Amino acid sequence: MSILSEIGDWLIRLLEGESNKEKEWDTDITKYDGIPRLDSGSLNALFPSKGKRRQLLICLNEESFENPEYKTTEARLAKIDYEKYRNQAWRDSHIFSSESSKLKKRGFIICGAERIEFGLIKLYDCIEEGDRGDSDGYGVEPDTWITAYANLKGELVSPFALSDTELNVNLENWLVLKINPVGVDGKIKICPYDKVEKAYQLDGYFTIEKDGKEGLIDRNMNLIIPPEYKMVYSAGNGLVSVRLKNDLCGIVDLENNIVIPLMYSSLSRINEGQYKGMYKAELNGETGIIDRYNKIIVPFGRGKN
């Protein structure tokens, strides 16, 4: 074997060793005496108002992390449509299980912190940087982040978990609604919906997702449109476009009355020109223009833009 070949083999072994080396967590807490601690009493002095701190030390125990059960992972993966993101979610779950076990043994974590609404402190840390290469064929992998929430007394009200798990999404749903997620018993309330987001171009309304179907609520959580559609989004004119599972769409008003029947392959609002405020519609492969009352303004035909 030539010297160049031996050097090449040595470099490969070195790189393989580096890539397989596990992340080590420094266990000497005395090195971090200068960093503020979560359990040091009231945090009002550290967080007098909304704002961030780059470092906060949190002492950990068994209850500081969400239990990474297999069923939890399976439920999370079942909600992900694309194989690329399922692979990433599985990777994140494996990393969380491994790193949370190490951190519990270590006994503390140093993370970023931000005071948000309702006297809550959002805690966050990157526990694994993503692979910048493309070893799995799915492109650059994102970093793996964990999130927890504490109150101003320095108590965790929600343990560390992967940022996109049901635990954190549930809490963030309340924050989107600007409702305190902590109940009178000091525990996080369970949101009746899987996902809540501000409705685009519908001020004061929120799209909801339940069991894979979408609907609409107002800021007081009154149900406006039941979660029974594949997709719900603004149609302009104070109306809402809805799409069924079979991909046919139509338009309803904010009392869930059908304004335009759910019979079209596509509907898009025209925002300028002669037909501004009307809708370009596709039906049986033909395109036409209708108004908000489903009256045909431009007859349907093929090859129309």
C-alpha positions as CSV (number, residue, x, y, z in Angstrom):
1,M,0.0,0.0,0.0
2,S,1.4,3.4,-1.0
3,I,1.9,6.2,1.5
4,L,-0.8,8.2,-0.2
5,S,-3.3,5.3,0.2
6,E,-2.4,5.0,3.9
7,I,-2.9,8.7,4.5
8,G,-6.2,8.5,2.6
9,D,-7.4,5.6,4.8
10,W,-6.3,7.4,8.0
11,L,-8.2,10.5,6.9
12,I,-11.4,8.4,6.3
13,R,-11.0,6.7,9.7
14,L,-10.5,10.1,11.3
15,L,-13.6,11.6,9.7
16,E,-15.7,8.6,10.5
17,G,-14.6,8.8,14.1
18,E,-15.5,12.5,14.2
19,S,-18.9,11.9,12.7
20,N,-19.7,9.1,15.1
21,K,-18.5,11.0,18.2
22,E,-21.4,11.7,20.6
23,K,-22.0,15.2,21.9
24,E,-20.5,15.7,25.3
25,W,-22.2,17.9,27.9
26,D,-19.9,19.6,30.5
27,T,-21.1,18.4,33.9
28,D,-19.3,20.9,36.1
29,I,-22.0,23.4,37.1
30,T,-19.6,25.5,39.2
31,K,-18.1,26.8,35.9
32,Y,-21.4,28.7,35.3
33,D,-21.9,30.5,38.6
34,G,-22.1,33.8,36.7
35,I,-25.1,32.7,34.7
36,P,-28.6,33.6,36.2
37,R,-30.6,30.5,37.3
38,L,-34.2,29.8,36.8
39,D,-34.6,28.5,40.4
40,S,-33.2,31.6,42.0
41,G,-36.7,32.9,43.1
42,S,-38.7,35.6,41.3
43,L,-37.6,36.3,37.8
44,N,-39.1,39.8,37.6
45,A,-35.6,41.4,38.1
46,L,-34.2,39.4,35.2
47,F,-37.3,39.9,33.0
48,P,-38.9,43.2,34.0
49,S,-40.8,43.2,30.7
50,K,-40.9,41.3,27.4
51,G,-37.4,40.6,26.2
52,K,-34.7,38.0,25.8
53,R,-31.7,36.7,27.7
54,R,-29.1,34.7,25.8
55,Q,-28.3,32.4,28.7
56,L,-30.3,31.1,31.7
57,L,-29.3,28.0,33.8
58,I,-32.0,25.6,34.6
59,C,-31.6,22.7,37.0
60,L,-33.1,19.5,35.6
61,N,-34.8,16.4,36.9
62,E,-36.9,13.5,35.5
63,E,-40.0,15.8,35.1
64,S,-38.1,18.5,33.2
65,F,-38.6,16.7,29.9
66,E,-41.5,15.3,28.0
67,N,-41.5,11.5,28.2
68,P,-40.4,10.5,24.7
69,E,-42.8,7.6,24.3
70,Y,-43.0,5.6,21.2
71,K,-46.7,6.3,20.8
72,T,-46.1,10.0,21.0
73,T,-43.5,9.7,18.2
74,E,-45.9,7.6,16.1
75,A,-48.7,10.0,16.5
76,R,-46.5,12.9,15.5
77,L,-45.2,11.1,12.4
78,A,-48.8,10.1,11.4
79,K,-49.6,13.8,10.9
80,I,-46.7,14.5,8.5
81,D,-47.5,14.1,4.8
82,Y,-44.1,14.2,3.2
83,E,-41.5,11.5,3.6
84,K,-38.7,14.1,3.9
85,Y,-40.3,15.6,7.0
86,R,-41.2,12.2,8.5
87,N,-37.5,11.3,8.3
88,Q,-36.5,14.5,9.9
89,A,-39.2,14.0,12.7
90,W,-38.0,10.5,13.3
91,R,-34.4,11.8,13.5
92,D,-35.4,14.6,15.9
93,S,-37.3,12.1,18.2
94,H,-34.2,9.9,18.4
95,I,-32.0,12.8,19.2
96,F,-34.4,14.1,21.8
97,S,-34.6,10.7,23.5
98,S,-30.8,10.4,23.6
99,E,-29.9,14.0,24.5
100,S,-32.6,14.4,27.2
101,S,-31.3,11.3,28.9
102,K,-27.8,12.8,29.0
103,L,-29.0,16.2,30.2
104,K,-31.0,14.6,33.0
105,K,-27.8,12.9,34.2
106,R,-25.9,16.1,33.8
107,G,-28.5,17.9,36.0
108,F,-28.7,21.2,34.2
109,I,-29.0,23.0,30.9
110,I,-28.0,26.5,29.7
111,C,-30.5,27.9,27.2
112,G,-31.9,31.0,25.7
113,A,-34.9,32.6,27.4
114,E,-37.6,35.1,26.5
115,R,-40.4,36.7,28.5
116,I,-43.7,36.6,26.6
117,E,-47.3,37.2,27.5
118,F,-49.1,36.1,30.7
119,G,-45.9,36.2,32.8
120,L,-44.4,33.2,31.0
121,I,-40.8,32.6,30.1
122,K,-40.1,30.7,26.9
123,L,-37.0,28.5,27.2
124,Y,-35.2,27.1,24.1
125,D,-32.0,25.4,23.1
126,C,-30.5,23.7,20.1
127,I,-29.5,20.2,21.2
128,E,-28.2,19.1,17.8
129,E,-27.0,20.9,14.7
130,G,-28.3,19.5,11.5
131,D,-26.1,17.8,8.9
132,R,-25.0,20.5,6.4
133,G,-24.5,17.8,3.8
134,D,-27.0,15.6,2.0
135,S,-26.1,12.2,3.3
136,D,-29.7,11.0,3.3
137,G,-30.7,12.5,0.0
138,Y,-33.2,14.9,1.6
139,G,-31.1,18.1,1.5
140,V,-29.7,20.1,4.4
141,E,-31.2,19.0,7.7
142,P,-32.5,21.6,10.2
143,D,-31.2,21.9,13.7
144,T,-33.0,20.1,16.5
145,W,-34.6,22.5,19.0
146,I,-36.3,21.9,22.3
147,T,-38.7,24.3,24.0
148,A,-40.1,24.6,27.6
149,Y,-42.1,27.3,29.5
150,A,-41.7,28.6,33.0
151,N,-43.5,31.1,35.2
152,L,-42.0,34.1,37.0
153,K,-41.6,32.0,40.1
154,G,-39.0,29.9,38.3
155,E,-41.2,26.9,38.0
156,L,-41.6,24.9,34.8
157,V,-45.2,24.9,33.7
158,S,-44.5,22.9,30.5
159,P,-41.4,20.6,30.3
160,F,-38.8,20.6,27.6
161,A,-40.0,18.9,24.4
162,L,-39.3,19.1,20.7
163,S,-40.6,22.4,19.5
164,D,-43.2,21.0,17.1
165,T,-44.6,18.3,19.3
166,E,-48.2,18.3,20.4
167,L,-47.3,19.5,23.9
168,N,-45.8,22.8,22.5
169,V,-48.2,23.2,19.6
170,N,-51.1,23.0,22.2
171,L,-49.5,25.8,24.3
172,E,-48.8,28.0,21.2
173,N,-52.4,27.6,20.1
174,W,-53.4,29.6,23.2
175,L,-50.8,32.2,22.6
176,V,-52.0,32.7,19.0
177,L,-55.5,33.3,20.4
178,K,-54.0,35.6,23.1
179,I,-55.5,33.5,25.8
180,N,-53.5,32.5,28.9
181,P,-52.6,28.9,28.4
182,V,-52.2,28.3,32.2
183,G,-55.3,27.3,34.1
184,V,-56.3,28.2,37.6
185,D,-54.7,24.9,38.7
186,G,-51.3,26.0,37.3
187,K,-51.4,23.5,34.6
188,I,-51.5,24.0,30.8
189,K,-55.0,23.9,29.4
190,I,-55.8,21.6,26.5
191,C,-56.8,23.4,23.4
192,P,-59.8,21.7,21.6
193,Y,-58.0,22.1,18.3
194,D,-54.9,20.5,16.9
195,K,-53.6,23.7,15.3
196,V,-54.7,27.4,15.5
197,E,-53.4,30.1,13.1
198,K,-54.4,33.6,12.3
199,A,-56.7,33.6,9.3
200,Y,-55.1,35.4,6.4
201,Q,-57.0,38.6,5.4
202,L,-59.7,37.8,8.0
203,D,-59.0,40.1,11.0
204,G,-60.3,38.7,14.2
205,Y,-60.6,35.1,12.9
206,F,-58.5,32.0,13.2
207,T,-58.2,28.9,11.0
208,I,-58.4,25.7,13.1
209,E,-57.4,22.2,12.4
210,K,-59.0,19.1,13.9
211,D,-58.2,15.5,12.8
212,G,-56.8,16.8,9.5
213,K,-59.8,19.0,8.7
214,E,-60.0,22.8,8.8
215,G,-62.5,25.3,10.0
216,L,-62.8,28.9,11.4
217,I,-63.3,30.4,14.8
218,D,-63.3,34.0,16.1
219,R,-61.1,35.5,18.8
220,N,-63.6,34.4,21.5
221,M,-63.3,30.8,20.2
222,N,-66.9,30.9,18.8
223,L,-67.1,28.3,16.1
224,I,-67.8,30.1,12.8
225,I,-67.1,27.3,10.3
226,P,-66.9,23.7,11.6
227,P,-63.7,21.8,10.9
228,E,-65.0,19.7,8.0
229,Y,-63.0,21.0,5.1
230,K,-59.7,20.1,3.5
231,M,-58.8,23.8,3.4
232,V,-60.2,27.2,4.5
233,Y,-58.9,30.6,3.4
234,S,-60.1,34.1,2.7
235,A,-62.0,34.7,-0.5
236,G,-62.1,38.5,-0.1
237,N,-65.4,40.4,0.2
238,G,-65.7,39.1,3.8
239,L,-66.2,35.6,2.4
240,V,-64.4,32.4,2.9
241,S,-63.2,29.8,0.3
242,V,-63.5,26.2,1.4
243,R,-62.2,23.1,-0.3
244,L,-63.6,19.5,0.2
245,K,-61.5,16.4,0.5
246,N,-62.4,15.6,-3.2
247,D,-60.8,19.0,-4.1
248,L,-64.0,20.7,-5.2
249,C,-64.3,24.2,-3.7
250,G,-66.8,26.9,-3.2
251,I,-67.4,29.9,-1.0
252,V,-69.3,30.4,2.3
253,D,-70.1,33.5,4.4
254,L,-69.1,34.0,8.0
255,E,-72.3,32.2,9.1
256,N,-71.3,29.1,7.1
257,N,-74.0,29.7,4.5
258,I,-73.1,28.6,1.1
259,V,-72.7,31.5,-1.3
260,I,-71.0,29.8,-4.2
261,P,-71.7,26.0,-4.4
262,L,-68.8,23.6,-3.8
263,M,-68.6,22.5,-7.4
264,Y,-65.5,24.1,-8.9
265,S,-62.0,22.7,-9.3
266,S,-60.5,26.1,-8.5
267,L,-61.6,29.6,-7.5
268,S,-59.4,32.6,-7.3
269,R,-60.4,36.2,-6.6
270,I,-59.6,38.8,-9.3
271,N,-57.9,41.8,-7.7
272,E,-57.6,44.2,-10.6
273,G,-59.0,45.2,-13.9
274,Q,-62.5,45.0,-15.3
275,Y,-63.5,42.0,-13.2
276,K,-62.0,43.1,-9.9
277,G,-63.7,41.5,-6.9
278,M,-65.1,38.7,-9.0
279,Y,-63.8,35.1,-9.3
280,K,-62.0,33.2,-11.9
281,A,-63.4,29.6,-11.7
282,E,-62.6,26.3,-13.3
283,L,-65.4,23.8,-14.0
284,N,-65.0,20.5,-15.8
285,G,-61.7,21.7,-17.3
286,E,-63.2,24.9,-18.6
287,T,-62.5,28.4,-17.2
288,G,-64.9,31.3,-16.7
289,I,-65.6,34.3,-14.5
290,I,-68.4,34.4,-11.9
291,D,-69.5,37.1,-9.4
292,R,-70.0,36.6,-5.6
293,Y,-73.5,35.4,-6.2
294,N,-72.4,32.6,-8.6
295,K,-73.7,34.5,-11.6
296,I,-71.7,33.7,-14.8
297,I,-70.1,36.9,-16.0
298,V,-67.8,35.4,-18.6
299,P,-69.0,32.0,-20.1
300,F,-66.9,28.9,-19.4
301,G,-64.7,27.7,-22.1
302,R,-61.4,26.0,-22.8
303,G,-58.1,27.8,-23.2
304,K,-59.2,30.9,-21.4
305,N,-56.7,32.7,-19.0
